[in-house]
Amino acid sequence: MTFQVIPRELAFFDLFERSADGVEKGTAELLVLLDDLPNAARHAARITDIEHVGDDLTHEILALLHTTFVVPIDRHDIVHLASSLDDILDAVEAVADLLVLHGILEPIPQFRQQVAVLARATQAVGAAIRDLRTYHRIERATADIKRQEREGDWVYRRAVAALYSGDYKAMDVLRWKDLLAQTEAAIDRCEDIANTIESVALKHA
């Protein structure tokens, strides 16, 4: 009988892909939440469940790193990718939680735009993570992430300007600035992942 043994270090790719899938699912659920705000708590609970799975995957990646002698990419890059993916889900969970706590029933247009940008950015992150095995389409995926990050900045600046226009109450300004900042932080982590993956690709070119 012949046994096929998968090298231990290749498990990192599987774990990263599962983590990226969770990030995409969490962000997709946030989009659903925005379209169903009367049931925001139910959607937020689903996001929390996804975030808990993401935490477990992050711990699994770090535990594997501590027990693996030969790793497929630099240890620093493994830690940074794992923590950045975890940070995105943490921010998505925070946004969902704030929407519930503030009892938001109608998002400002710029916030909906920004969450849509985040969803596209996380899809591009998923593509880039899946390309880590071969590096065949890395440049396309990382360029897409950075394009979304630039659009996110554009939306964020205009959202803040709108909040300071005098059309919003002071408490609403504070609420929306917090929600926008959390979403912007998640988009920024997507760009961090793109930069790390570009560095990894250069090292293995």
Buried (B, 14 or more C-beta within 10 A) or exposed (E): EEEEEEEEBEBBBEBBBBBBBBBBBBBBBBBBBBEEBEEBEEBBEBBBBBBEBBBEBBEBBBEBBEEBEEBBBBEEBBBBBBBBBBBBBBBBBBBBBBBBEBEBEEBBEBBBBBBBBBBBBBBBBBBBBBBBEEBEEBBEBBBBBBBBBEBBBEBBEBBBEBBEEEEBEEEBBEBBBBBBBBBBBBBBBBBBBBBBBBBBBEEEE
